[in-house]
Amino acid sequence: MKLVLTLLFAVTTLSVHADEKRIYQTDSHGNIQYNKPSRTIQNDGRIIETDPYGNKQYHKQHYQIKGDNIYQTDLVGNIQYHKPS
């Protein structure tokens, strides 16, 4: 029973993160810098900074993709239209 619950939880966890896209920093030669912070783009268009271990840094600045524009958001996710992006 525990094995079934563990497998079910693992599959659910993998399917939730499967749709997110990661953007990594690169050096001048085009090599991916896995040891530096990256950005995660979620399904709803939110862009969140992510540390090298994959933990999302919710306390840092977020952005939201809306149409062809990228806006800054507050920690809750409300778009700050009066701030430049």
PyMOL Python script that loads the backbone (N, CA, C, O; Angstrom):
from pymol import cmd

cmd.read_pdbstr("""\
ATOM      1  N   MET A   1       0.824  -1.190   0.000  1.00  0.00           N
ATOM      2  CA  MET A   1       0.000   0.000   0.000  1.00  0.00           C
ATOM      3  C   MET A   1       0.871   1.258   0.000  1.00  0.00           C
ATOM      4  O   MET A   1       0.596   2.211  -0.729  1.00  0.00           O
ATOM      5  N   LYS A   2       1.928   1.252   0.827  1.00  0.00           N
ATOM      6  CA  LYS A   2       2.807   2.415   0.878  1.00  0.00           C
ATOM      7  C   LYS A   2       3.507   2.628  -0.454  1.00  0.00           C
ATOM      8  O   LYS A   2       3.712   3.768  -0.872  1.00  0.00           O
ATOM      9  N   LEU A   3       3.872   1.549  -1.121  1.00  0.00           N
ATOM     10  CA  LEU A   3       4.543   1.652  -2.414  1.00  0.00           C
ATOM     11  C   LEU A   3       3.613   2.273  -3.457  1.00  0.00           C
ATOM     12  O   LEU A   3       4.043   3.100  -4.260  1.00  0.00           O
ATOM     13  N   VAL A   4       2.352   1.878  -3.443  1.00  0.00           N
ATOM     14  CA  VAL A   4       1.386   2.426  -4.388  1.00  0.00           C
ATOM     15  C   VAL A   4       1.196   3.918  -4.140  1.00  0.00           C
ATOM     16  O   VAL A   4       1.162   4.698  -5.092  1.00  0.00           O
ATOM     17  N   LEU A   5       1.070   4.327  -2.880  1.00  0.00           N
ATOM     18  CA  LEU A   5       0.906   5.745  -2.556  1.00  0.00           C
ATOM     19  C   LEU A   5       2.147   6.546  -2.933  1.00  0.00           C
ATOM     20  O   LEU A   5       2.036   7.668  -3.428  1.00  0.00           O
ATOM     21  N   THR A   6       3.319   5.978  -2.703  1.00  0.00           N
ATOM     22  CA  THR A   6       4.563   6.655  -3.060  1.00  0.00           C
ATOM     23  C   THR A   6       4.669   6.844  -4.569  1.00  0.00           C
ATOM     24  O   THR A   6       5.039   7.923  -5.032  1.00  0.00           O
ATOM     25  N   LEU A   7       4.350   5.812  -5.337  1.00  0.00           N
ATOM     26  CA  LEU A   7       4.390   5.918  -6.792  1.00  0.00           C
ATOM     27  C   LEU A   7       3.354   6.921  -7.309  1.00  0.00           C
ATOM     28  O   LEU A   7       3.636   7.690  -8.228  1.00  0.00           O
ATOM     29  N   LEU A   8       2.170   6.913  -6.721  1.00  0.00           N
ATOM     30  CA  LEU A   8       1.129   7.851  -7.122  1.00  0.00           C
ATOM     31  C   LEU A   8       1.567   9.287  -6.852  1.00  0.00           C
ATOM     32  O   LEU A   8       1.359  10.169  -7.684  1.00  0.00           O
ATOM     33  N   PHE A   9       2.167   9.519  -5.698  1.00  0.00           N
ATOM     34  CA  PHE A   9       2.664  10.849  -5.363  1.00  0.00           C
ATOM     35  C   PHE A   9       3.782  11.275  -6.310  1.00  0.00           C
ATOM     36  O   PHE A   9       3.813  12.429  -6.739  1.00  0.00           O
ATOM     37  N   ALA A  10       4.695  10.372  -6.643  1.00  0.00           N
ATOM     38  CA  ALA A  10       5.808  10.683  -7.547  1.00  0.00           C
ATOM     39  C   ALA A  10       5.301  11.027  -8.942  1.00  0.00           C
ATOM     40  O   ALA A  10       5.795  11.972  -9.557  1.00  0.00           O
ATOM     41  N   VAL A  11       4.338  10.290  -9.446  1.00  0.00           N
ATOM     42  CA  VAL A  11       3.790  10.563 -10.775  1.00  0.00           C
ATOM     43  C   VAL A  11       3.059  11.903 -10.779  1.00  0.00           C
ATOM     44  O   VAL A  11       3.174  12.671 -11.734  1.00  0.00           O
ATOM     45  N   THR A  12       2.312  12.183  -9.719  1.00  0.00           N
ATOM     46  CA  THR A  12       1.606  13.455  -9.618  1.00  0.00           C
ATOM     47  C   THR A  12       2.589  14.610  -9.558  1.00  0.00           C
ATOM     48  O   THR A  12       2.376  15.634 -10.207  1.00  0.00           O
ATOM     49  N   THR A  13       3.651  14.467  -8.802  1.00  0.00           N
ATOM     50  CA  THR A  13       4.654  15.510  -8.683  1.00  0.00           C
ATOM     51  C   THR A  13       5.346  15.743 -10.014  1.00  0.00           C
ATOM     52  O   THR A  13       5.569  16.891 -10.396  1.00  0.00           O
ATOM     53  N   LEU A  14       5.685  14.693 -10.717  1.00  0.00           N
ATOM     54  CA  LEU A  14       6.354  14.839 -12.000  1.00  0.00           C
ATOM     55  C   LEU A  14       5.447  15.497 -13.039  1.00  0.00           C
ATOM     56  O   LEU A  14       5.913  16.294 -13.853  1.00  0.00           O
ATOM     57  N   SER A  15       4.179  15.172 -13.016  1.00  0.00           N
ATOM     58  CA  SER A  15       3.276  15.744 -14.005  1.00  0.00           C
ATOM     59  C   SER A  15       3.019  17.226 -13.747  1.00  0.00           C
ATOM     60  O   SER A  15       2.758  17.974 -14.689  1.00  0.00           O
ATOM     61  N   VAL A  16       3.086  17.662 -12.499  1.00  0.00           N
ATOM     62  CA  VAL A  16       2.882  19.074 -12.189  1.00  0.00           C
ATOM     63  C   VAL A  16       4.035  19.907 -12.722  1.00  0.00           C
ATOM     64  O   VAL A  16       3.807  20.981 -13.279  1.00  0.00           O
ATOM     65  N   HIS A  17       5.265  19.442 -12.566  1.00  0.00           N
ATOM     66  CA  HIS A  17       6.435  20.202 -12.975  1.00  0.00           C
ATOM     67  C   HIS A  17       6.811  19.977 -14.430  1.00  0.00           C
ATOM     68  O   HIS A  17       7.720  20.640 -14.930  1.00  0.00           O
ATOM     69  N   ALA A  18       6.153  19.079 -15.115  1.00  0.00           N
ATOM     70  CA  ALA A  18       6.538  18.753 -16.485  1.00  0.00           C
ATOM     71  C   ALA A  18       6.239  19.892 -17.458  1.00  0.00           C
ATOM     72  O   ALA A  18       6.915  20.011 -18.480  1.00  0.00           O
ATOM     73  N   ASP A  19       5.249  20.728 -17.170  1.00  0.00           N
ATOM     74  CA  ASP A  19       4.863  21.787 -18.083  1.00  0.00           C
ATOM     75  C   ASP A  19       5.650  23.073 -17.878  1.00  0.00           C
ATOM     76  O   ASP A  19       5.559  23.982 -18.703  1.00  0.00           O
ATOM     77  N   GLU A  20       6.421  23.171 -16.798  1.00  0.00           N
ATOM     78  CA  GLU A  20       7.202  24.373 -16.546  1.00  0.00           C
ATOM     79  C   GLU A  20       8.456  24.380 -17.408  1.00  0.00           C
ATOM     80  O   GLU A  20       9.054  23.334 -17.661  1.00  0.00           O
ATOM     81  N   LYS A  21       8.845  25.556 -17.852  1.00  0.00           N
ATOM     82  CA  LYS A  21      10.047  25.723 -18.672  1.00  0.00           C
ATOM     83  C   LYS A  21      11.108  26.429 -17.845  1.00  0.00           C
ATOM     84  O   LYS A  21      10.791  27.298 -17.033  1.00  0.00           O
ATOM     85  N   ARG A  22      12.372  26.057 -18.049  1.00  0.00           N
ATOM     86  CA  ARG A  22      13.481  26.681 -17.337  1.00  0.00           C
ATOM     87  C   ARG A  22      14.337  27.462 -18.314  1.00  0.00           C
ATOM     88  O   ARG A  22      14.570  27.018 -19.438  1.00  0.00           O
ATOM     89  N   ILE A  23      14.804  28.623 -17.887  1.00  0.00           N
ATOM     90  CA  ILE A  23      15.730  29.447 -18.658  1.00  0.00           C
ATOM     91  C   ILE A  23      17.015  29.541 -17.851  1.00  0.00           C
ATOM     92  O   ILE A  23      17.010  30.014 -16.715  1.00  0.00           O
ATOM     93  N   TYR A  24      18.111  29.090 -18.439  1.00  0.00           N
ATOM     94  CA  TYR A  24      19.404  29.078 -17.753  1.00  0.00           C
ATOM     95  C   TYR A  24      20.296  30.194 -18.283  1.00  0.00           C
ATOM     96  O   TYR A  24      20.177  30.610 -19.436  1.00  0.00           O
ATOM     97  N   GLN A  25      21.191  30.671 -17.424  1.00  0.00           N
ATOM     98  CA  GLN A  25      22.202  31.629 -17.843  1.00  0.00           C
ATOM     99  C   GLN A  25      23.280  30.892 -18.626  1.00  0.00           C
ATOM    100  O   GLN A  25      23.545  29.715 -18.380  1.00  0.00           O
ATOM    101  N   THR A  26      23.904  31.602 -19.581  1.00  0.00           N
ATOM    102  CA  THR A  26      25.000  31.019 -20.344  1.00  0.00           C
ATOM    103  C   THR A  26      26.203  31.945 -20.277  1.00  0.00           C
ATOM    104  O   THR A  26      26.071  33.137 -19.997  1.00  0.00           O
ATOM    105  N   ASP A  27      27.385  31.380 -20.538  1.00  0.00           N
ATOM    106  CA  ASP A  27      28.588  32.204 -20.598  1.00  0.00           C
ATOM    107  C   ASP A  27      28.781  32.719 -22.024  1.00  0.00           C
ATOM    108  O   ASP A  27      27.920  32.515 -22.880  1.00  0.00           O
ATOM    109  N   SER A  28      29.911  33.387 -22.281  1.00  0.00           N
ATOM    110  CA  SER A  28      30.137  33.993 -23.597  1.00  0.00           C
ATOM    111  C   SER A  28      30.315  32.961 -24.700  1.00  0.00           C
ATOM    112  O   SER A  28      30.227  33.301 -25.880  1.00  0.00           O
ATOM    113  N   HIS A  29      30.564  31.702 -24.338  1.00  0.00           N
ATOM    114  CA  HIS A  29      30.730  30.632 -25.320  1.00  0.00           C
ATOM    115  C   HIS A  29      29.455  29.839 -25.549  1.00  0.00           C
ATOM    116  O   HIS A  29      29.426  28.943 -26.393  1.00  0.00           O
ATOM    117  N   GLY A  30      28.393  30.159 -24.801  1.00  0.00           N
ATOM    118  CA  GLY A  30      27.124  29.466 -24.957  1.00  0.00           C
ATOM    119  C   GLY A  30      26.957  28.263 -24.045  1.00  0.00           C
ATOM    120  O   GLY A  30      25.998  27.506 -24.195  1.00  0.00           O
ATOM    121  N   ASN A  31      27.880  28.069 -23.093  1.00  0.00           N
ATOM    122  CA  ASN A  31      27.770  26.954 -22.153  1.00  0.00           C
ATOM    123  C   ASN A  31      26.767  27.299 -21.053  1.00  0.00           C
ATOM    124  O   ASN A  31      26.799  28.400 -20.503  1.00  0.00           O
ATOM    125  N   ILE A  32      25.889  26.369 -20.739  1.00  0.00           N
ATOM    126  CA  ILE A  32      24.885  26.589 -19.705  1.00  0.00           C
ATOM    127  C   ILE A  32      25.560  26.628 -18.341  1.00  0.00           C
ATOM    128  O   ILE A  32      26.385  25.774 -18.017  1.00  0.00           O
ATOM    129  N   GLN A  33      25.198  27.631 -17.548  1.00  0.00           N
ATOM    130  CA  GLN A  33      25.741  27.809 -16.198  1.00  0.00           C
ATOM    131  C   GLN A  33      24.740  27.253 -15.180  1.00  0.00           C
ATOM    132  O   GLN A  33      23.904  27.993 -14.660  1.00  0.00           O
ATOM    133  N   TYR A  34      24.825  25.968 -14.901  1.00  0.00           N
ATOM    134  CA  TYR A  34      23.888  25.321 -13.985  1.00  0.00           C
ATOM    135  C   TYR A  34      24.093  25.770 -12.545  1.00  0.00           C
ATOM    136  O   TYR A  34      23.193  25.619 -11.719  1.00  0.00           O
ATOM    137  N   ASN A  35      25.273  26.326 -12.227  1.00  0.00           N
ATOM    138  CA  ASN A  35      25.572  26.736 -10.859  1.00  0.00           C
ATOM    139  C   ASN A  35      25.053  28.136 -10.536  1.00  0.00           C
ATOM    140  O   ASN A  35      25.219  28.602  -9.409  1.00  0.00           O
ATOM    141  N   LYS A  36      24.430  28.813 -11.497  1.00  0.00           N
ATOM    142  CA  LYS A  36      23.878  30.151 -11.289  1.00  0.00           C
ATOM    143  C   LYS A  36      22.357  30.085 -11.290  1.00  0.00           C
ATOM    144  O   LYS A  36      21.771  29.138 -11.815  1.00  0.00           O
ATOM    145  N   PRO A  37      21.715  31.100 -10.695  1.00  0.00           N
ATOM    146  CA  PRO A  37      20.241  31.101 -10.677  1.00  0.00           C
ATOM    147  C   PRO A  37      19.658  31.084 -12.081  1.00  0.00           C
ATOM    148  O   PRO A  37      20.244  31.626 -13.019  1.00  0.00           O
ATOM    149  N   SER A  38      18.506  30.459 -12.211  1.00  0.00           N
ATOM    150  CA  SER A  38      17.797  30.388 -13.488  1.00  0.00           C
ATOM    151  C   SER A  38      16.394  30.951 -13.286  1.00  0.00           C
ATOM    152  O   SER A  38      16.057  31.403 -12.192  1.00  0.00           O
ATOM    153  N   ARG A  39      15.597  30.925 -14.310  1.00  0.00           N
ATOM    154  CA  ARG A  39      14.205  31.378 -14.234  1.00  0.00           C
ATOM    155  C   ARG A  39      13.293  30.227 -14.638  1.00  0.00           C
ATOM    156  O   ARG A  39      13.625  29.443 -15.527  1.00  0.00           O
ATOM    157  N   THR A  40      12.151  30.133 -13.983  1.00  0.00           N
ATOM    158  CA  THR A  40      11.141  29.138 -14.312  1.00  0.00           C
ATOM    159  C   THR A  40       9.909  29.862 -14.837  1.00  0.00           C
ATOM    160  O   THR A  40       9.410  30.788 -14.197  1.00  0.00           O
ATOM    161  N   ILE A  41       9.420  29.444 -15.998  1.00  0.00           N
ATOM    162  CA  ILE A  41       8.187  30.002 -16.552  1.00  0.00           C
ATOM    163  C   ILE A  41       7.074  28.993 -16.294  1.00  0.00           C
ATOM    164  O   ILE A  41       7.105  27.874 -16.808  1.00  0.00           O
ATOM    165  N   GLN A  42       6.107  29.394 -15.504  1.00  0.00           N
ATOM    166  CA  GLN A  42       4.994  28.517 -15.164  1.00  0.00           C
ATOM    167  C   GLN A  42       3.922  28.574 -16.238  1.00  0.00           C
ATOM    168  O   GLN A  42       3.972  29.419 -17.131  1.00  0.00           O
ATOM    169  N   ASN A  43       2.956  27.675 -16.150  1.00  0.00           N
ATOM    170  CA  ASN A  43       1.883  27.582 -17.140  1.00  0.00           C
ATOM    171  C   ASN A  43       1.056  28.850 -17.247  1.00  0.00           C
ATOM    172  O   ASN A  43       0.558  29.175 -18.325  1.00  0.00           O
ATOM    173  N   ASP A  44       0.904  29.574 -16.140  1.00  0.00           N
ATOM    174  CA  ASP A  44       0.096  30.790 -16.156  1.00  0.00           C
ATOM    175  C   ASP A  44       0.882  32.012 -16.614  1.00  0.00           C
ATOM    176  O   ASP A  44       0.340  33.117 -16.607  1.00  0.00           O
ATOM    177  N   GLY A  45       2.152  31.848 -17.013  1.00  0.00           N
ATOM    178  CA  GLY A  45       2.959  32.942 -17.523  1.00  0.00           C
ATOM    179  C   GLY A  45       3.818  33.626 -16.485  1.00  0.00           C
ATOM    180  O   GLY A  45       4.526  34.581 -16.808  1.00  0.00           O
ATOM    181  N   ARG A  46       3.778  33.166 -15.245  1.00  0.00           N
ATOM    182  CA  ARG A  46       4.617  33.762 -14.207  1.00  0.00           C
ATOM    183  C   ARG A  46       6.060  33.326 -14.389  1.00  0.00           C
ATOM    184  O   ARG A  46       6.335  32.164 -14.689  1.00  0.00           O
ATOM    185  N   ILE A  47       6.975  34.264 -14.206  1.00  0.00           N
ATOM    186  CA  ILE A  47       8.411  33.988 -14.290  1.00  0.00           C
ATOM    187  C   ILE A  47       8.979  34.152 -12.892  1.00  0.00           C
ATOM    188  O   ILE A  47       8.886  35.226 -12.298  1.00  0.00           O
ATOM    189  N   ILE A  48       9.572  33.075 -12.362  1.00  0.00           N
ATOM    190  CA  ILE A  48      10.071  33.066 -10.994  1.00  0.00           C
ATOM    191  C   ILE A  48      11.532  32.659 -11.005  1.00  0.00           C
ATOM    192  O   ILE A  48      11.918  31.715 -11.695  1.00  0.00           O
ATOM    193  N   GLU A  49      12.352  33.383 -10.228  1.00  0.00           N
ATOM    194  CA  GLU A  49      13.761  33.013 -10.109  1.00  0.00           C
ATOM    195  C   GLU A  49      13.873  31.691  -9.358  1.00  0.00           C
ATOM    196  O   GLU A  49      13.135  31.438  -8.406  1.00  0.00           O
ATOM    197  N   THR A  50      14.806  30.853  -9.801  1.00  0.00           N
ATOM    198  CA  THR A  50      15.006  29.530  -9.221  1.00  0.00           C
ATOM    199  C   THR A  50      16.483  29.362  -8.907  1.00  0.00           C
ATOM    200  O   THR A  50      17.334  29.707  -9.727  1.00  0.00           O
ATOM    201  N   ASP A  51      16.798  28.833  -7.721  1.00  0.00           N
ATOM    202  CA  ASP A  51      18.203  28.649  -7.366  1.00  0.00           C
ATOM    203  C   ASP A  51      18.785  27.447  -8.110  1.00  0.00           C
ATOM    204  O   ASP A  51      18.039  26.719  -8.765  1.00  0.00           O
ATOM    205  N   PRO A  52      20.106  27.220  -8.027  1.00  0.00           N
ATOM    206  CA  PRO A  52      20.719  26.115  -8.770  1.00  0.00           C
ATOM    207  C   PRO A  52      20.197  24.730  -8.392  1.00  0.00           C
ATOM    208  O   PRO A  52      20.384  23.775  -9.146  1.00  0.00           O
ATOM    209  N   TYR A  53      19.541  24.609  -7.229  1.00  0.00           N
ATOM    210  CA  TYR A  53      19.022  23.320  -6.779  1.00  0.00           C
ATOM    211  C   TYR A  53      17.577  23.082  -7.201  1.00  0.00           C
ATOM    212  O   TYR A  53      17.018  22.021  -6.922  1.00  0.00           O
ATOM    213  N   GLY A  54      16.966  24.057  -7.869  1.00  0.00           N
ATOM    214  CA  GLY A  54      15.592  23.903  -8.339  1.00  0.00           C
ATOM    215  C   GLY A  54      14.542  24.476  -7.421  1.00  0.00           C
ATOM    216  O   GLY A  54      13.351  24.319  -7.687  1.00  0.00           O
ATOM    217  N   ASN A  55      14.946  25.147  -6.329  1.00  0.00           N
ATOM    218  CA  ASN A  55      13.989  25.742  -5.405  1.00  0.00           C
ATOM    219  C   ASN A  55      13.579  27.121  -5.909  1.00  0.00           C
ATOM    220  O   ASN A  55      14.431  27.957  -6.210  1.00  0.00           O
ATOM    221  N   LYS A  56      12.290  27.354  -5.998  1.00  0.00           N
ATOM    222  CA  LYS A  56      11.800  28.642  -6.466  1.00  0.00           C
ATOM    223  C   LYS A  56      12.001  29.683  -5.370  1.00  0.00           C
ATOM    224  O   LYS A  56      11.741  29.423  -4.196  1.00  0.00           O
ATOM    225  N   GLN A  57      12.465  30.857  -5.766  1.00  0.00           N
ATOM    226  CA  GLN A  57      12.739  31.951  -4.844  1.00  0.00           C
ATOM    227  C   GLN A  57      11.555  32.925  -4.875  1.00  0.00           C
ATOM    228  O   GLN A  57      11.592  33.955  -5.549  1.00  0.00           O
ATOM    229  N   TYR A  58      10.504  32.569  -4.125  1.00  0.00           N
ATOM    230  CA  TYR A  58       9.276  33.348  -4.149  1.00  0.00           C
ATOM    231  C   TYR A  58       9.446  34.730  -3.518  1.00  0.00           C
ATOM    232  O   TYR A  58       8.634  35.618  -3.777  1.00  0.00           O
ATOM    233  N   HIS A  59      10.473  34.933  -2.701  1.00  0.00           N
ATOM    234  CA  HIS A  59      10.685  36.225  -2.060  1.00  0.00           C
ATOM    235  C   HIS A  59      11.399  37.224  -2.974  1.00  0.00           C
ATOM    236  O   HIS A  59      11.537  38.391  -2.607  1.00  0.00           O
ATOM    237  N   LYS A  60      11.853  36.797  -4.147  1.00  0.00           N
ATOM    238  CA  LYS A  60      12.522  37.686  -5.097  1.00  0.00           C
ATOM    239  C   LYS A  60      11.517  38.198  -6.126  1.00  0.00           C
ATOM    240  O   LYS A  60      10.368  37.756  -6.157  1.00  0.00           O
ATOM    241  N   GLN A  61      11.959  39.133  -6.966  1.00  0.00           N
ATOM    242  CA  GLN A  61      11.081  39.771  -7.952  1.00  0.00           C
ATOM    243  C   GLN A  61      10.493  38.750  -8.931  1.00  0.00           C
ATOM    244  O   GLN A  61      11.215  37.908  -9.465  1.00  0.00           O
ATOM    245  N   HIS A  62       9.166  38.833  -9.163  1.00  0.00           N
ATOM    246  CA  HIS A  62       8.470  37.988 -10.133  1.00  0.00           C
ATOM    247  C   HIS A  62       8.072  38.826 -11.330  1.00  0.00           C
ATOM    248  O   HIS A  62       8.014  40.054 -11.265  1.00  0.00           O
ATOM    249  N   TYR A  63       7.801  38.134 -12.422  1.00  0.00           N
ATOM    250  CA  TYR A  63       7.303  38.792 -13.625  1.00  0.00           C
ATOM    251  C   TYR A  63       6.132  37.980 -14.164  1.00  0.00           C
ATOM    252  O   TYR A  63       5.985  36.800 -13.846  1.00  0.00           O
ATOM    253  N   GLN A  64       5.310  38.615 -14.975  1.00  0.00           N
ATOM    254  CA  GLN A  64       4.143  37.973 -15.565  1.00  0.00           C
ATOM    255  C   GLN A  64       4.126  38.276 -17.056  1.00  0.00           C
ATOM    256  O   GLN A  64       4.257  39.431 -17.462  1.00  0.00           O
ATOM    257  N   ILE A  65       3.963  37.231 -17.873  1.00  0.00           N
ATOM    258  CA  ILE A  65       3.815  37.419 -19.310  1.00  0.00           C
ATOM    259  C   ILE A  65       2.326  37.578 -19.589  1.00  0.00           C
ATOM    260  O   ILE A  65       1.522  36.715 -19.238  1.00  0.00           O
ATOM    261  N   LYS A  66       1.970  38.690 -20.226  1.00  0.00           N
ATOM    262  CA  LYS A  66       0.566  38.941 -20.564  1.00  0.00           C
ATOM    263  C   LYS A  66       0.549  39.509 -21.973  1.00  0.00           C
ATOM    264  O   LYS A  66       0.963  40.646 -22.201  1.00  0.00           O
ATOM    265  N   GLY A  67       0.067  38.707 -22.916  1.00  0.00           N
ATOM    266  CA  GLY A  67       0.085  39.111 -24.318  1.00  0.00           C
ATOM    267  C   GLY A  67       1.524  39.125 -24.821  1.00  0.00           C
ATOM    268  O   GLY A  67       2.243  38.134 -24.701  1.00  0.00           O
ATOM    269  N   ASP A  68       1.932  40.250 -25.381  1.00  0.00           N
ATOM    270  CA  ASP A  68       3.307  40.403 -25.855  1.00  0.00           C
ATOM    271  C   ASP A  68       4.168  41.156 -24.863  1.00  0.00           C
ATOM    272  O   ASP A  68       5.312  41.484 -25.178  1.00  0.00           O
ATOM    273  N   ASN A  69       3.659  41.442 -23.676  1.00  0.00           N
ATOM    274  CA  ASN A  69       4.381  42.246 -22.687  1.00  0.00           C
ATOM    275  C   ASN A  69       4.757  41.412 -21.471  1.00  0.00           C
ATOM    276  O   ASN A  69       4.133  40.394 -21.174  1.00  0.00           O
ATOM    277  N   ILE A  70       5.793  41.872 -20.777  1.00  0.00           N
ATOM    278  CA  ILE A  70       6.225  41.264 -19.521  1.00  0.00           C
ATOM    279  C   ILE A  70       6.119  42.340 -18.449  1.00  0.00           C
ATOM    280  O   ILE A  70       6.690  43.421 -18.595  1.00  0.00           O
ATOM    281  N   TYR A  71       5.389  42.053 -17.367  1.00  0.00           N
ATOM    282  CA  TYR A  71       5.156  43.008 -16.294  1.00  0.00           C
ATOM    283  C   TYR A  71       5.755  42.504 -14.999  1.00  0.00           C
ATOM    284  O   TYR A  71       5.845  41.296 -14.778  1.00  0.00           O
ATOM    285  N   GLN A  72       6.171  43.440 -14.129  1.00  0.00           N
ATOM    286  CA  GLN A  72       6.580  43.083 -12.779  1.00  0.00           C
ATOM    287  C   GLN A  72       5.333  42.764 -11.967  1.00  0.00           C
ATOM    288  O   GLN A  72       4.267  43.332 -12.203  1.00  0.00           O
ATOM    289  N   THR A  73       5.470  41.857 -11.014  1.00  0.00           N
ATOM    290  CA  THR A  73       4.358  41.543 -10.115  1.00  0.00           C
ATOM    291  C   THR A  73       4.831  41.649  -8.685  1.00  0.00           C
ATOM    292  O   THR A  73       6.032  41.636  -8.413  1.00  0.00           O
ATOM    293  N   ASP A  74       3.872  41.757  -7.764  1.00  0.00           N
ATOM    294  CA  ASP A  74       4.221  41.720  -6.356  1.00  0.00           C
ATOM    295  C   ASP A  74       4.320  40.261  -5.908  1.00  0.00           C
ATOM    296  O   ASP A  74       4.192  39.349  -6.725  1.00  0.00           O
ATOM    297  N   LEU A  75       4.547  40.045  -4.623  1.00  0.00           N
ATOM    298  CA  LEU A  75       4.747  38.684  -4.124  1.00  0.00           C
ATOM    299  C   LEU A  75       3.502  37.815  -4.229  1.00  0.00           C
ATOM    300  O   LEU A  75       3.601  36.588  -4.243  1.00  0.00           O
ATOM    301  N   VAL A  76       2.329  38.443  -4.303  1.00  0.00           N
ATOM    302  CA  VAL A  76       1.080  37.695  -4.417  1.00  0.00           C
ATOM    303  C   VAL A  76       0.801  37.314  -5.862  1.00  0.00           C
ATOM    304  O   VAL A  76       0.099  36.337  -6.124  1.00  0.00           O
ATOM    305  N   GLY A  77       1.351  38.084  -6.810  1.00  0.00           N
ATOM    306  CA  GLY A  77       1.131  37.816  -8.220  1.00  0.00           C
ATOM    307  C   GLY A  77       0.333  38.881  -8.934  1.00  0.00           C
ATOM    308  O   GLY A  77       0.010  38.730 -10.112  1.00  0.00           O
ATOM    309  N   ASN A  78       0.003  39.976  -8.225  1.00  0.00           N
ATOM    310  CA  ASN A  78      -0.723  41.081  -8.845  1.00  0.00           C
ATOM    311  C   ASN A  78       0.219  41.875  -9.739  1.00  0.00           C
ATOM    312  O   ASN A  78       1.323  42.228  -9.323  1.00  0.00           O
ATOM    313  N   ILE A  79      -0.210  42.156 -10.962  1.00  0.00           N
ATOM    314  CA  ILE A  79       0.622  42.895 -11.912  1.00  0.00           C
ATOM    315  C   ILE A  79       0.758  44.342 -11.459  1.00  0.00           C
ATOM    316  O   ILE A  79      -0.224  44.986 -11.089  1.00  0.00           O
ATOM    317  N   GLN A  80       1.997  44.844 -11.495  1.00  0.00           N
ATOM    318  CA  GLN A  80       2.294  46.227 -11.151  1.00  0.00           C
ATOM    319  C   GLN A  80       2.438  47.019 -12.438  1.00  0.00           C
ATOM    320  O   GLN A  80       3.546  47.172 -12.951  1.00  0.00           O
ATOM    321  N   TYR A  81       1.326  47.525 -12.967  1.00  0.00           N
ATOM    322  CA  TYR A  81       1.337  48.208 -14.256  1.00  0.00           C
ATOM    323  C   TYR A  81       2.142  49.498 -14.233  1.00  0.00           C
ATOM    324  O   TYR A  81       2.646  49.932 -15.268  1.00  0.00           O
ATOM    325  N   HIS A  82       2.268  50.115 -13.061  1.00  0.00           N
ATOM    326  CA  HIS A  82       2.966  51.392 -12.970  1.00  0.00           C
ATOM    327  C   HIS A  82       4.485  51.253 -12.915  1.00  0.00           C
ATOM    328  O   HIS A  82       5.190  52.262 -12.950  1.00  0.00           O
ATOM    329  N   LYS A  83       5.002  50.036 -12.829  1.00  0.00           N
ATOM    330  CA  LYS A  83       6.454  49.814 -12.780  1.00  0.00           C
ATOM    331  C   LYS A  83       6.963  49.347 -14.139  1.00  0.00           C
ATOM    332  O   LYS A  83       6.316  48.533 -14.799  1.00  0.00           O
ATOM    333  N   PRO A  84       8.127  49.863 -14.563  1.00  0.00           N
ATOM    334  CA  PRO A  84       8.692  49.387 -15.840  1.00  0.00           C
ATOM    335  C   PRO A  84       9.206  47.969 -15.702  1.00  0.00           C
ATOM    336  O   PRO A  84       9.588  47.547 -14.610  1.00  0.00           O
ATOM    337  N   SER A  85       9.217  47.234 -16.797  1.00  0.00           N
ATOM    338  CA  SER A  85       9.707  45.861 -16.737  1.00  0.00           C
ATOM    339  C   SER A  85      11.019  45.712 -17.452  1.00  0.00           C
ATOM    340  O   SER A  85      11.576  44.615 -17.499  1.00  0.00           O
TER     341      SER A  85
END
""", "prot")
cmd.dss("prot")
cmd.show_as("cartoon", "prot")
cmd.util.cbc("prot")
cmd.orient("prot")
